[in-house]
């Protein structure tokens, strides 16, 4: 394997590795200790990646991205990496859009597709790529697309552990159902934001008046709606105001009064617990008249009070972060529905455009224009400010169509580049604190959900599990073995899936991997091994295409030949060792 992919399980103590698997030949194969042997398949020459070249496309927004990114390369005197191979690009776009690697048939269909003749290279044209992206965003993959993005956005809105805590008021199933339906119908982003902020109704599916969107706020209204204020600003505006709750922020322009002025928008909102016997059955989110915190309790002038660092009290009324105050200070819902006004202000704000473009760019490119993604402003300048502003404006013109934004980014030049660095761009390393210049595709580990779905597709196990509920139950059970969620001081959750030894052991010796590499009759490997239509070399090719979207190198073919010899000519056993090694390699786990 390429050395840049080797880490994680490769470093596990040899004694531990021996206890996991009695046959260590596959482990030797995986770390590149490859020995010559008799021929199972003839070695092949590997092709060098094609050089990246500036070119115009028929999509103005893609040209806009390419123009700004190339200008930054020239300004910083750095050169981009060559283009990714077709297989690498195909694999990453499947992962990023629908949350899994392509099947061998899907990969071959793309690799064998003809170009539209627009590009001189005749192979990797915009037409081929555009056709695939549009297909992944079309009805053909609508179920997987909606499922992938519902997982992503449910985690953003309520945290990975949201709804699973003991006595939680959040209904995770209800939240996911709302998000899934939103992405399934390609609901415009501005409408989705408006619905999440203004939602009223019951949070539990199956109940009359159910509205899954209310789950965004049901657990954020305690402590005077501090979490509702912080998370709304953070997620939808890209502004971190939580630290200004008690004092002005020492490092950015957000002030204490802005937190409480935003907070005043949520004071009419309540989450009412509805009980079944002694336990909470569901929650109803609704609006109620707010009398204010003044001693006179006059709802016509319903302000809230907060303490300054000097100890003095100050009053706040609903005012947006840009200084726009509501015309009425009334707390009567019939006079003014404060959350509705807030949603309108957010949707009309350029903060929202920039925040979602930054978030989506970070999803597809590994890093946003700011770090963190949700902390934008003069104190934390964007790496490409003009591109961010212009792309945000284009997104608004496109009526907040998320699929169009995905299309623009995935067809852009930076997304098409190889993950392999060169001497000319090795300094472009955000892990070292450098500002990302997107001269190469930044390596990142699959999310646990992506890994699970990719394992199913790579081993064709998705074709044998017809019961959707049973499959989802097995998935959640498996994910618990990988995901470590822990609370932070902001009340959210952080997930680690980083190639640690326990996770590596689970990959190597877990039930899913055991089933994937099983040689039982009728299984994936047994079918490949006994397929008379495939030559020995094609069987090895198939395994590599299934796992890492490429054919094996000369050294990897030699390793497979050695394993066949060591297995006494038992093709199934040799393929079993090869597949086990490839699935446990970092190249499989990493989106590259």
HELIX and SHEET records of a PDB file:
HELIX    1   1 UNK A    3  UNK A    5  5                                   3    
HELIX    2   2 UNK A    8  UNK A   11  5                                   4    
HELIX    3   3 UNK A   14  UNK A   20  1                                   7    
HELIX    4   4 UNK A   25  UNK A   30  1                                   6    
HELIX    5   5 UNK A   60  UNK A   75  1                                  16    
HELIX    6   6 UNK A   86  UNK A   98  1                                  13    
HELIX    7   7 UNK A  104  UNK A  112  1                                   9    
HELIX    8   8 UNK A  126  UNK A  136  1                                  11    
HELIX    9   9 UNK A  139  UNK A  141  5                                   3    
HELIX   10  10 UNK A  142  UNK A  158  1                                  17    
HELIX   11  11 UNK A  172  UNK A  184  1                                  13    
HELIX   12  12 UNK A  189  UNK A  198  1                                  10    
HELIX   13  13 UNK A  212  UNK A  216  5                                   5    
HELIX   14  14 UNK A  222  UNK A  237  1                                  16    
HELIX   15  15 UNK A  242  UNK A  244  5                                   3    
HELIX   16  16 UNK A  256  UNK A  263  1                                   8    
HELIX   17  17 UNK A  264  UNK A  266  5                                   3    
HELIX   18  18 UNK A  299  UNK A  301  5                                   3    
HELIX   19  19 UNK A  338  UNK A  348  1                                  11    
HELIX   20  20 UNK A  350  UNK A  365  1                                  16    
HELIX   21  21 UNK A  385  UNK A  397  1                                  13    
HELIX   22  22 UNK A  402  UNK A  410  1                                   9    
HELIX   23  23 UNK A  413  UNK A  416  1                                   4    
HELIX   24  24 UNK A  430  UNK A  432  5                                   3    
HELIX   25  25 UNK A  448  UNK A  458  1                                  11    
HELIX   26  26 UNK A  461  UNK A  463  5                                   3    
HELIX   27  27 UNK A  468  UNK A  479  1                                  12    
HELIX   28  28 UNK A  501  UNK A  509  1                                   9    
HELIX   29  29 UNK A  511  UNK A  516  1                                   6    
HELIX   30  30 UNK A  524  UNK A  529  1                                   6    
HELIX   31  31 UNK A  536  UNK A  548  1                                  13    
HELIX   32  32 UNK A  554  UNK A  566  1                                  13    
HELIX   33  33 UNK A  571  UNK A  583  1                                  13    
HELIX   34  34 UNK A  586  UNK A  589  1                                   4    
SHEET    1   A 3 UNK A 201  UNK A 202  0                                        
SHEET    2   A 3 UNK A 279  UNK A 287 -1                                        
SHEET    3   A 3 UNK A 269  UNK A 276 -1                                        
SHEET    1   B 2 UNK A 304  UNK A 307  0                                        
SHEET    2   B 2 UNK A 313  UNK A 316 -1                                        
SHEET    1   C 2 UNK A 444  UNK A 445  0                                        
SHEET    2   C 2 UNK A 590  UNK A 591 -1                                        
SHEET    1   D 2 UNK A 484  UNK A 487  0                                        
SHEET    2   D 2 UNK A 493  UNK A 496 -1                                        
END                                                                             
